[in-house]
Amino acid sequence: MMHIRSFTFNPFEENTYVLYDESGEAVIVDPGCYEKMEHEELKAFIRSEKLTVKWLLNTHCHIDHVLGNFFVKKEYNIPLLIHPVELPVLKAVKSYASNYGFPGYQEVLPDHELKEGTPFRFGSTVLDVIFLPGHSPGHVGFYHAGQHVLIAGDVLFFHSIGRTDLPGGNLDTLLSSIHQKLFSLPDDVVVHPGHGPITTLGEEKVNNPFCALPV
């Protein structure tokens, strides 16, 4: 069984996730940890659970989701995986990090690619990679079909959706990702978003003011 531990880091209140199972293997998704105390909080949990961190994943590469990439790679000596379309977004971060108040940002480039249709595996866990562009051009989500759990990044939130006014964003594309990809999954899928509280696809299909399906 896959377990999920979330942390809320940095001034953007971004959700960082540690996914792990009974094998003791773990992956870190979207590390937003920038300050030393945030690094220590993440390390303390991994140490307390006796986890072996194997991979670093980014759903997408806006600054608030990659601030901890350098720390995680250095601390655990693990590869970074992103969707190849997202690489320019990641490379752009170093050009504006200081303007957002993060002068200590250090760039890390990916080691491998994530692709839709190629499941991602760690321990005994299998995650489907779902390509979900719109908020950013190479955004992906991670879906555990057996447990009906989705790590959604910034595509879908509780009663909201990801912004589309950043470079590479497109509202029509985002809504298509939600309606064609996410809303085809079961209603009881629990959505773990990049910001804010968890929700379910059934809740958002009915009550999300930005993307609810017509009655």
C-alpha positions as CSV (number, residue, x, y, z in Angstrom):
1,M,0.0,0.0,0.0
2,M,1.2,3.5,-0.9
3,H,1.3,6.0,1.9
4,I,1.3,9.8,1.4
5,R,2.9,12.4,3.7
6,S,2.4,16.1,2.7
7,F,4.4,19.1,3.8
8,T,3.5,22.8,3.2
9,F,6.6,24.8,2.3
10,N,7.7,28.3,1.2
11,P,5.7,31.5,1.1
12,F,3.6,30.1,-1.8
13,E,2.3,27.5,0.6
14,E,3.2,24.7,-1.8
15,N,2.4,21.1,-1.0
16,T,5.4,18.8,-1.1
17,Y,4.7,15.0,-1.1
18,V,6.6,12.0,0.1
19,L,5.2,8.8,-1.3
20,Y,6.3,5.5,0.2
21,D,5.2,1.9,0.7
22,E,6.0,-1.2,2.8
23,S,9.2,-1.8,0.9
24,G,10.7,1.3,2.6
25,E,11.3,3.0,-0.7
26,A,10.1,6.5,-1.2
27,V,9.9,9.3,-3.8
28,I,9.7,13.0,-3.2
29,V,7.3,15.0,-5.4
30,D,7.7,18.7,-5.9
31,P,10.0,19.7,-3.1
32,G,9.2,23.3,-2.2
33,C,11.6,23.4,0.7
34,Y,13.9,26.4,0.6
35,E,14.7,27.4,4.2
36,K,17.0,25.2,6.3
37,M,14.2,24.5,8.8
38,E,12.1,23.1,5.9
39,H,15.0,20.9,4.9
40,E,15.3,19.6,8.4
41,E,11.5,18.9,8.7
42,L,11.6,16.8,5.5
43,K,14.8,15.0,6.6
44,A,13.4,14.3,10.0
45,F,10.3,12.5,8.6
46,I,12.3,10.4,6.2
47,R,14.7,9.4,9.0
48,S,11.8,8.6,11.4
49,E,10.1,6.3,8.9
50,K,13.5,4.8,8.0
51,L,12.8,5.4,4.3
52,T,15.2,5.0,1.4
53,V,14.5,7.9,-1.1
54,K,14.9,6.6,-4.6
55,W,13.6,9.3,-7.0
56,L,12.7,13.0,-7.2
57,L,9.7,13.9,-9.4
58,N,8.3,17.2,-10.5
59,T,4.7,17.5,-11.7
60,H,5.8,20.8,-13.3
61,C,8.6,23.2,-12.8
62,H,7.3,26.6,-11.6
63,I,9.6,28.0,-8.9
64,D,7.5,27.1,-5.9
65,H,7.6,23.4,-6.8
66,V,11.4,23.1,-7.5
67,L,13.0,25.2,-4.8
68,G,14.1,22.1,-3.0
69,N,15.3,20.1,-6.0
70,F,19.0,20.9,-5.3
71,F,18.8,20.0,-1.7
72,V,17.0,16.7,-2.3
73,K,19.3,15.6,-5.0
74,K,22.4,16.5,-3.0
75,E,21.0,14.9,0.3
76,Y,19.8,11.7,-1.2
77,N,21.9,11.4,-4.4
78,I,18.9,10.5,-6.6
79,P,17.8,11.3,-10.1
80,L,15.3,14.0,-11.1
81,L,12.5,13.2,-13.5
82,I,10.3,15.7,-15.4
83,H,8.3,15.6,-18.6
84,P,10.6,16.7,-21.5
85,V,8.3,19.5,-22.6
86,E,8.7,21.1,-19.2
87,L,12.5,21.6,-19.5
88,P,12.4,25.2,-20.7
89,V,10.2,26.1,-17.7
90,L,12.7,24.5,-15.3
91,K,15.6,26.3,-17.0
92,A,13.9,29.7,-16.7
93,V,13.7,29.6,-12.9
94,K,17.2,30.7,-12.3
95,S,16.5,33.9,-14.3
96,Y,13.8,35.1,-12.0
97,A,14.3,33.3,-8.7
98,S,16.0,36.4,-7.1
99,N,13.1,38.6,-8.1
100,Y,10.8,36.3,-6.2
101,G,12.9,36.5,-3.1
102,F,14.9,33.3,-3.5
103,P,18.5,34.4,-4.2
104,G,19.8,31.1,-3.0
105,Y,18.1,29.0,-5.6
106,Q,20.4,26.5,-7.3
107,E,19.5,24.9,-10.6
108,V,19.2,21.2,-11.1
109,L,18.5,19.7,-14.5
110,P,16.7,16.4,-15.0
111,D,18.3,13.0,-15.3
112,H,15.4,11.1,-16.9
113,E,12.1,11.8,-18.6
114,L,8.5,11.1,-17.5
115,K,6.1,10.0,-20.3
116,E,2.4,9.3,-20.4
117,G,1.8,5.7,-21.1
118,T,5.0,4.6,-19.3
119,P,4.2,3.8,-15.7
120,F,6.5,5.0,-12.9
121,R,7.5,2.3,-10.3
122,F,9.1,2.4,-6.9
123,G,9.1,-0.4,-4.4
124,S,5.9,-2.3,-5.0
125,T,4.0,0.8,-6.2
126,V,3.0,1.6,-9.7
127,L,1.9,5.1,-10.7
128,D,0.3,6.0,-14.0
129,V,1.8,9.2,-15.5
130,I,-0.9,11.4,-16.9
131,F,0.0,14.3,-19.2
132,L,-2.0,17.4,-18.1
133,P,-0.8,20.5,-19.9
134,G,-2.5,23.9,-19.5
135,H,-1.1,25.3,-16.2
136,S,2.3,24.6,-17.7
137,P,3.2,23.0,-21.0
138,G,4.7,19.8,-19.6
139,H,2.6,19.3,-16.5
140,V,2.0,15.7,-15.4
141,G,0.0,14.0,-12.6
142,F,0.6,10.7,-10.9
143,Y,-2.3,8.3,-10.5
144,H,-2.5,5.2,-8.3
145,A,-5.3,3.2,-9.9
146,G,-5.5,0.6,-7.1
147,Q,-6.0,3.2,-4.3
148,H,-7.8,5.8,-6.4
149,V,-5.3,8.5,-5.5
150,L,-4.0,11.3,-7.7
151,I,-1.1,13.6,-7.1
152,A,-2.4,16.5,-9.2
153,G,0.1,19.3,-9.0
154,D,-1.4,22.6,-10.0
155,V,-4.0,21.4,-12.4
156,L,-7.0,21.0,-10.1
157,F,-7.6,22.3,-6.6
158,F,-10.5,22.3,-4.1
159,H,-13.1,24.4,-6.0
160,S,-10.5,26.0,-8.2
161,I,-8.0,25.3,-11.0
162,G,-4.5,26.2,-11.9
163,R,-3.7,29.7,-13.2
164,T,-3.0,30.0,-16.9
165,D,-1.5,33.5,-17.1
166,L,2.1,32.4,-16.8
167,P,4.3,31.6,-19.8
168,G,3.1,28.4,-21.5
169,G,-0.3,28.4,-19.8
170,N,-3.5,28.1,-21.7
171,L,-7.0,27.9,-20.2
172,D,-8.6,25.9,-23.0
173,T,-5.8,23.4,-22.8
174,L,-6.1,23.2,-19.0
175,L,-9.9,22.6,-19.1
176,S,-9.4,19.9,-21.7
177,S,-6.9,18.2,-19.5
178,I,-9.3,18.3,-16.6
179,H,-12.4,17.2,-18.6
180,Q,-10.8,14.7,-20.9
181,K,-8.2,13.1,-18.6
182,L,-9.1,13.7,-14.9
183,F,-12.9,13.6,-15.1
184,S,-12.7,10.3,-16.9
185,L,-11.4,8.7,-13.7
186,P,-13.7,7.5,-10.9
187,D,-15.6,10.0,-8.7
188,D,-14.0,8.7,-5.5
189,V,-10.5,9.5,-6.6
190,V,-8.8,11.6,-3.9
191,V,-7.0,14.5,-5.3
192,H,-3.8,15.7,-3.6
193,P,-3.1,19.1,-5.1
194,G,-0.1,21.4,-5.3
195,H,-1.7,23.9,-3.0
196,G,-4.6,23.7,-0.5
197,P,-6.6,20.8,0.9
198,I,-7.4,17.5,-0.6
199,T,-10.6,17.0,-2.6
200,T,-12.3,14.3,-4.8
201,L,-13.0,14.3,-8.5
202,G,-16.6,13.8,-7.7
203,E,-16.7,17.0,-5.7
204,E,-15.0,19.0,-8.4
205,K,-17.2,17.6,-11.2
206,V,-20.2,19.0,-9.4
207,N,-19.1,22.0,-7.4
208,N,-16.0,23.5,-9.0
209,P,-17.0,26.9,-10.4
210,F,-14.3,26.8,-13.0
211,C,-14.7,23.3,-14.5
212,A,-17.8,21.6,-13.1
213,L,-19.6,19.4,-15.7
214,P,-23.0,20.7,-16.9
215,V,-26.0,19.2,-15.2
